[in-house]
Amino acid sequence: MVAGRLTRFLGDSPLRVLLRLLVLSFVVGLVLATLDIHPLELWAWAERLISRVYHMGFEALERAAGYLLLGALIVVPLFLIVRLVKFAGRRGE
């Protein structure tokens, strides 16, 4: 019963899957060695990529906050002026 579930999960018998993974790992390792790419370099590249994406996200938030403040410098005073004019107009009626 457990072997049937494992086979269904893996898509084939465990031994065949293990052999396929070994052959595929060997081929990928051979290609990477031929291209002079080392696993630690791939790991460092992935770390740098994640770090850049993380920092770009915060830069975008910082930029958006700057736009918000810049717009607020115009919008809020205009809003207050309009409200004051409307309020003064109601008191004069």
Residue pairs with C-beta under 8 A, 6 or more apart in sequence:
6 14
7 13
7 14
10 17
11 17
12 20
32 38
32 39
